[in-house]
Amino acid sequence: MIQHQKALLLALSFSVAVTASYAAVQRDTTLAPVETQSPNSTYKPAFKGQTRIGGVKTKTPYSVTVINSSLKNPWGIHVLPDGRFLVTEKAGSMRILKANGEFDKQITGFPAVLYRAQGGLLDVTIDPAFTTNRMVYWGYTEQTDGGSLLAIAKGKLSADETKLDNVEVIYRATPAYKGNLQYGARIVFDKQGNLFVSTGERSGSDIRMKAQDLSAGIGKIIHITKAGKAVAGGPFAGKANALPEVYAYGLRNPDGLAWNPATGELWEAEFGPRGGDEINIIKPGRNYGWPVVTYGIEYSGEKVGDGIQQKEGVTQPVYYWDPTISPGGITFYTGNIAEWKNNLFVGGLSGSHIARLVIRNNKVVGEERLLRDRNERWRAVVTGKDGALYGLTDSGKLYRIAKK
């Protein structure tokens, strides 16, 4: 009997110790939310964890190195098959950097770029078959009689890597507008070799409702072929007064677009006004709400429209921020820091940090703010061929964040 009681007490002690140890681990890895400022609004999330999730902290030692500090207003970056970087500069330049960040080649041959405010030479990507066809695709702002618009072009990189040949504009996000804000402009290829393009709604109160208009190419995710035609079988193909290339709509200024390697889904990040920055999973035919549904308020402090945050038929963001961090480019990390694997990294512009979001079952379960001490506006982030995370800043720097 006494031996039985001793065994029972020992088991209970072990159980308490395990529970305490587990609780300690939980405390170590799930911290207070990283956002400590008061929100701009009193709006409530649609579900638990949609904003201000618990914080996490990277345990793996890593180094931070500036490998180039001489770029001029860089915007887009793409990792070439050999590990070098293709980088755009807003004024109309495209450069190739060596893997160590040194300047390698200057590329010419672009159509005229409208470089003003948020306009200029924007995102860049390469054809999935680049090693054989050498095709480059990019977005830029174009001046027309009716105002400016986002154009998508393609060209073949010359053998000496100094110019683009046979340049052709394949798509224009209409209507044009006499303003210089919110063009969107991230470009990614799908597995079938077609392009997804994010387009901004151009900001103005007299134009932004076009984000809800299927006959307009702004405030949308567009799905086109390499020739710029609508991909067959789109969600609005054959619908009256709808552009067949529209894949999803109701977006404000989507500057981030990336594939989730764990699920194969397309994720998007967009600016809100004052608060209401969003992370969304893009599904065909979905309405993401702007400017009817938003967690942000006007810059004046007034509500946007009727001040609605949830509405039937409108897809909720996976995550949102209030106050804003102004999300730029995004990437799912595929490098060699194990605890970062498949985490979503978001360049914060006004937030002056890189946000690391831990994703589980399409939910954000942890958030970390990296490199806030650098006081940079993070325009784009990518995983390099060497497994490091690279960050491009508005100040003209390229950072390498690597495992020690």
HUGI-V258297 format. One record per pair of residues at least 4 apart in sequence whose ideal C-beta (glycine too) atoms are under 7 Angstrom apart, sorted by sequence separation. I is the first residue (numbers start at 1). GAP is how many residues later the second one is. If there is no record, write none. Layout:
i: (I,I)
gap: (GAP,GAP)
This chain:
i: (1,2,3,4,5,6,7,8,9,10,11,12,13,14,15,16,17,18,19,20,21,22,23,24,25,26,46,49,58,79,80,89,97,98,115,126,129,130,157,158,189,190,204,209,224,225,230,233,242,260,272,289,290,297,298,303,321,348,384,393,45,80,97,114,115,130,143,144,158,202,203,217,224,259,260,272,289,297,335,348,359,360,371,45,79,80,88,97,98,127,142,189,190,201,202,210,224,225,236,271,272,297,298,310,348,358,383,384,392,97,113,141,142,157,158,201,211,224,230,237,259,260,270,297,333,347,348,357,358,77,78,86,87,95,96,113,127,156,187,188,210,211,223,236,270,280,296,333,346,358,381,382,390,391,77,96,126,141,142,155,156,201,210,257,258,333,345,346,381,390,77,86,87,95,126,155,156,187,201,234,236,269,294,332,333,357,381,390,391,76,95,96,110,139,140,155,208,223,234,257,345,346,356,76,84,85,95,124,125,155,186,234,235,256,267,268,332,333,355,356,380,388,389,74,75,84,93,94,139,140,185,234,256,291,292,343,344,378,379,388,74,84,124,153,154,184,230,254,255,267,268,291,295,330,331,343,355,356,379,388,74,75,84,123,137,138,153,184,230,254,255,293,330,343,344,378,379,71,73,83,123,153,154,184,202,254,255,265,266,292,293,330,340,343,353,354,377,35,72,73,121,122,137,153,183,201,253,293,342,353,354,376,377,71,73,92,122,136,151,152,182,199,200,201,252,253,276,293,329,353,33,72,121,135,136,152,182,199,200,251,252,276,292,327,328,353,376,33,84,120,151,182,199,252,275,276,327,352,33,34,72,92,120,135,136,151,181,182,199,224,275,293,327,328,376,32,33,119,134,181,214,223,272,274,275,326,31,32,92,134,149,150,179,198,199,222,272,273,274,325,326,352,30,31,91,149,179,222,223,272,273,274,326,352,354,31,90,149,177,179,196,197,214,222,273,274,289,295,325,326,352,30,31,171,173,215,217,220,221,273,287,296,324,325,29,94,113,114,149,177,196,197,214,215,221,287,288,295,354,92,93,113,114,136,148,214,215,220,287,349,68,91,92,114,119,146,147,148,194,195,214,220,286,349,90,94,146,147,177,194,219,221,325,348,349,90,147,194,195,219,220,273,347,89,144,147,148,214,219,347,67,68,88,150,193,219,347,67,88,114,150,248,347,150,152,214,248,280,88,248,345,194,212,247,250,251,280,281,354,86,211,212,248,249,250,252,279,280,319,211,250,251,278,279,86,211,248,250,279,175,211,111,141,174,278,174,277,173,276,277,318,345,347,75,152,173,318,319,75,76,78,80,109,139,275,276,318,75,76,78,221,275,277,75,76,78,139,275,277,335,81,150,235,236,275,277,334,81,88,137,201,235,274,277,328,329,331,333,196,201,328,329,330,331,336,272,328,329,331,335,171,198,200,335,107,108,109,110,200,335,107,108,109,271,105,106,107,109,111,198,271,333,105,107,170,171,270,109,111,137,170,269,198,119,122,128,196,221,269,118,123,125,117,118,122,123,125,267,116,117,118,119,123,125,96,118,128,337,336,186,184,186,188,184,186,188,196,198,182,184,186,188,219,256,261,154,255,256,258,260,255,256,258,259,261,255,256,258,152,267,269,211,211,212,262,261,281,209,208,201,256,186,40,41,40,39,43,41,40,46,46,43,51,50,51,46,50,51,51,62,60,60,59,41,58,40,39,40,39,37,101,83,97,56,83,77,79,83,75,76,74,77,79,79,64,56,58,53,55,56,57,53,54,55,56,53,55,49,53,49,77,74,73,74,72,71,70,69,71,69,68,68,66,67,34,66,67,34,65,34,64,65,30,64,62,63,62,62,63,62,60,61)
gap: (4,4,4,4,4,4,4,4,4,4,4,4,4,4,4,4,4,4,4,4,4,4,4,4,4,4,4,4,4,4,4,4,4,4,4,4,4,4,4,4,4,4,4,4,4,4,4,4,4,4,4,4,4,4,4,4,4,4,4,4,5,5,5,5,5,5,5,5,5,5,5,5,5,5,5,5,5,5,5,5,5,5,5,6,6,6,6,6,6,6,6,6,6,6,6,6,6,6,6,6,6,6,6,6,6,6,6,6,6,7,7,7,7,7,7,7,7,7,7,7,7,7,7,7,7,7,7,7,7,8,8,8,8,8,8,8,8,8,8,8,8,8,8,8,8,8,8,8,8,8,8,8,8,8,9,9,9,9,9,9,9,9,9,9,9,9,9,9,9,9,10,10,10,10,10,10,10,10,10,10,10,10,10,10,10,10,10,10,10,11,11,11,11,11,11,11,11,11,11,11,11,11,11,12,12,12,12,12,12,12,12,12,12,12,12,12,12,12,12,12,12,12,12,13,13,13,13,13,13,13,13,13,13,13,13,13,13,13,13,13,14,14,14,14,14,14,14,14,14,14,14,14,14,14,14,14,14,14,14,14,15,15,15,15,15,15,15,15,15,15,15,15,15,15,15,15,15,16,16,16,16,16,16,16,16,16,16,16,16,16,16,16,16,16,16,16,16,17,17,17,17,17,17,17,17,17,17,17,17,17,17,17,17,18,18,18,18,18,18,18,18,18,18,18,18,18,18,18,18,18,19,19,19,19,19,19,19,19,19,19,19,19,19,19,19,19,19,20,20,20,20,20,20,20,20,20,20,20,21,21,21,21,21,21,21,21,21,21,21,21,21,21,21,21,21,22,22,22,22,22,22,22,22,22,22,22,23,23,23,23,23,23,23,23,23,23,23,23,23,23,23,23,24,24,24,24,24,24,24,24,24,24,24,24,24,25,25,25,25,25,25,25,25,25,25,25,25,25,25,25,25,26,26,26,26,26,26,26,26,26,26,26,26,26,27,27,27,27,27,27,27,27,27,27,27,27,27,27,27,28,28,28,28,28,28,28,28,28,28,28,29,29,29,29,29,29,29,29,29,29,29,29,29,29,30,30,30,30,30,30,30,30,30,30,30,31,31,31,31,31,31,31,31,32,32,32,32,32,32,32,33,33,33,33,33,33,33,34,34,34,34,34,34,35,35,35,35,35,36,36,36,37,37,37,37,37,37,37,37,38,38,38,38,38,38,38,38,38,38,39,39,39,39,39,40,40,40,40,40,41,41,42,42,42,42,43,43,44,44,44,44,44,44,45,45,45,45,45,46,46,46,46,46,46,46,46,46,47,47,47,47,47,47,48,48,48,48,48,48,48,49,49,49,49,49,49,49,50,50,50,50,50,50,50,50,50,50,50,51,51,51,51,51,51,51,52,52,52,52,52,53,53,53,53,54,54,54,54,54,54,55,55,55,55,56,56,56,56,56,56,56,56,57,57,57,57,57,58,58,58,58,58,59,61,61,61,61,61,61,62,62,62,63,63,63,63,63,63,64,64,64,64,64,64,65,65,65,66,67,68,69,69,69,70,70,70,70,70,71,71,71,71,71,71,71,72,72,72,72,72,73,73,73,73,73,74,74,74,76,77,77,79,80,80,80,81,81,82,83,89,90,143,234,234,235,236,252,256,257,263,264,266,268,269,269,270,270,270,271,275,277,279,280,281,281,282,283,283,284,286,297,301,301,302,302,303,303,303,304,304,305,305,305,306,307,310,310,311,311,311,311,312,312,312,312,313,313,314,314,315,315,318,321,322,324,325,326,327,327,328,329,330,331,331,333,333,333,334,334,335,335,335,336,337,339,339,340,341,341,342,343,343)
